Amino acid sequence: MKLKLTIIIAFLSMTTFGQLTGKVKGLNITKTETINDTVIKVIYKNNIISKNPKPPAIFYNGKLIDYSLMSTINPDSISTVNVVKKDTIIDSVKYYGQIMIQGKTTSNQNYISLNEFKLKYISPSESATVFQIDGNVIDNDYDKCLIDEKYILKVIVTPVDNPKEKIKLNIINLLTKSLKNIEDSKQIIIR
């Protein structure tokens, strides 16, 4: 009995107080001191949904759509997806392959442009507008960028007004009905 107890205590003390020696593949541990670090690190966050250097042509129900629409399509509304590995030229733009998405025949979808969405839901303003979809900045033509308004969960409008810098704009973040956004919206934060 004492032997079993001694083995258990030895095992627990090794796992609790033991240290890993040698190198572990894929693990790099670096010691940094932030007290004496005087260099400010600037990180440019690249979360802009923009044109891929080699974009495919994306068709939804036979209509050429912008890449930014992909995040606003309800996955449950997709019937089939076909990939064609053939380059094509449409309106003098070369596309590297084609993605053909066929939606289910349903009337639950209502595609409108971002500018139409702004006119329909956002109070009129003289400020410039920057759209985001799930936190990603949209830098495409807002008249050609279509979204399914029935797949939008929440609209967050953040006005930015800085007279000294002569900046006056509205940042409009559209949150889609993705599983993550729905779960996040159900959380209650108590302060």
C-alpha positions in Angstrom: 0.0 0.0 0.0 2.8 2.4 0.9 4.5 1.5 -2.4 1.4 2.4 -4.4 1.0 5.7 -2.5 4.7 6.5 -3.0 4.4 5.8 -6.8 1.3 8.0 -7.1 2.9 10.9 -5.2 6.1 10.6 -7.3 4.1 10.6 -10.5 2.0 13.6 -9.5 5.0 15.6 -8.4 6.8 14.9 -11.7 3.8 16.0 -13.7 3.2 19.0 -11.5 6.7 20.3 -10.9 8.6 18.6 -13.7 10.1 20.6 -16.5 10.3 19.8 -20.2 13.9 19.6 -21.3 15.2 19.5 -24.8 13.4 20.7 -27.9 9.8 20.0 -28.8 9.1 19.9 -32.5 6.9 22.9 -33.6 7.3 24.8 -30.3 9.4 27.9 -30.1 9.7 29.6 -26.8 11.3 33.0 -26.7 12.0 35.2 -23.7 11.0 38.8 -24.2 11.3 41.7 -21.9 8.7 44.4 -22.4 10.1 46.7 -19.7 13.0 47.9 -21.7 11.3 47.6 -25.1 11.0 51.2 -26.5 10.1 50.4 -30.1 6.4 50.7 -31.0 5.3 47.9 -33.2 2.8 48.9 -35.9 0.7 46.2 -37.5 -1.4 46.9 -40.6 -4.5 44.7 -40.3 -5.3 43.3 -43.7 -9.0 42.4 -43.3 -10.2 44.0 -46.5 -12.3 41.9 -48.8 -10.7 43.0 -52.0 -9.9 41.7 -55.4 -7.8 38.5 -55.4 -4.8 38.8 -57.8 -6.1 35.7 -59.6 -9.9 35.8 -58.9 -12.3 33.2 -60.1 -15.6 34.3 -61.8 -18.3 33.5 -59.2 -21.8 32.9 -60.6 -24.9 32.6 -58.3 -27.9 31.2 -60.1 -26.2 32.0 -63.4 -25.5 35.7 -62.5 -21.9 37.0 -62.2 -21.5 38.2 -58.6 -18.8 40.0 -56.6 -16.7 38.0 -54.2 -18.0 40.0 -51.2 -21.4 38.5 -51.7 -20.1 35.1 -50.6 -20.2 36.0 -46.9 -23.8 37.0 -47.1 -25.1 33.9 -48.8 -26.9 31.6 -46.4 -25.2 28.2 -46.6 -28.6 26.5 -46.2 -29.8 28.2 -49.4 -27.1 26.6 -51.6 -28.1 23.5 -53.7 -24.9 22.8 -55.6 -21.4 24.2 -56.1 -19.4 23.4 -59.3 -15.8 24.5 -60.0 -14.7 24.9 -63.6 -10.9 25.1 -63.9 -11.0 27.0 -67.2 -10.0 30.7 -67.5 -12.5 33.0 -68.9 -12.7 36.7 -69.9 -15.9 38.6 -69.1 -16.2 42.4 -69.9 -12.4 42.5 -70.6 -11.6 41.1 -67.1 -9.7 37.8 -67.0 -10.9 35.3 -64.4 -8.9 32.3 -63.4 -11.6 29.6 -63.2 -15.3 29.7 -62.4 -17.3 28.9 -59.4 -20.9 28.0 -60.2 -23.3 28.2 -57.2 -26.8 27.1 -57.7 -29.2 28.2 -55.0 -32.3 26.4 -53.9 -35.5 27.6 -55.4 -36.9 29.7 -52.6 -38.4 33.1 -52.2 -36.6 33.7 -48.9 -33.8 35.6 -50.5 -33.8 39.3 -51.3 -30.6 40.5 -52.9 -30.0 44.3 -52.8 -26.9 46.4 -53.3 -25.1 48.0 -50.3 -26.2 51.5 -51.5 -29.9 50.3 -51.6 -29.5 48.7 -48.2 -28.1 52.0 -46.9 -31.1 54.0 -48.3 -33.5 51.5 -46.9 -32.2 51.0 -43.3 -29.8 53.8 -42.4 -30.8 57.4 -41.6 -29.8 59.8 -44.3 -26.4 61.5 -43.7 -23.9 63.7 -45.5 -21.1 61.6 -44.2 -19.1 59.2 -46.3 -19.8 55.5 -45.8 -17.5 52.6 -45.2 -19.2 49.2 -45.2 -18.0 46.1 -43.4 -19.4 42.6 -43.5 -18.6 40.6 -40.3 -15.8 43.1 -39.6 -14.2 42.9 -43.0 -14.0 46.1 -44.9 -15.6 46.2 -48.4 -13.6 48.1 -50.9 -15.7 47.3 -54.0 -18.4 49.3 -55.8 -21.3 49.5 -53.4 -23.8 49.5 -56.3 -22.5 46.2 -57.6 -22.0 44.5 -54.3 -25.1 42.6 -53.5 -26.2 41.1 -50.2 -29.1 39.0 -49.0 -30.9 41.3 -46.6 -32.7 38.4 -45.0 -29.3 36.9 -44.0 -28.3 40.0 -42.0 -28.5 39.6 -38.3 -27.5 43.1 -37.1 -26.4 46.4 -38.4 -23.9 48.5 -36.3 -23.4 52.1 -37.4 -20.4 53.8 -35.9 -20.3 57.6 -36.8 -16.8 59.0 -36.9 -16.6 62.8 -36.7 -13.2 64.5 -36.3 -13.4 68.1 -37.4 -9.7 68.8 -36.9 -8.7 66.0 -39.3 -11.7 66.8 -41.5 -13.1 63.3 -41.2 -16.8 62.7 -41.2 -17.9 59.2 -42.0 -20.2 56.3 -41.0 -18.8 52.9 -40.5 -21.6 50.4 -41.2 -20.8 46.8 -40.0 -23.3 44.2 -41.2 -23.3 41.1 -39.1 -24.6 38.0 -41.0 -26.6 35.2 -39.5 -23.6 32.9 -39.3 -23.5 30.4 -36.4 -20.7 32.4 -34.6 -22.6 35.7 -34.8 -25.9 34.1 -33.6 -24.0 32.5 -30.6 -22.3 35.8 -29.8 -25.6 37.7 -29.9 -27.0 35.3 -27.3 -24.3 36.1 -24.8 -25.2 38.3 -21.8 -22.4 40.4 -20.4 -22.8 41.6 -16.8 -20.6 44.5 -15.8 
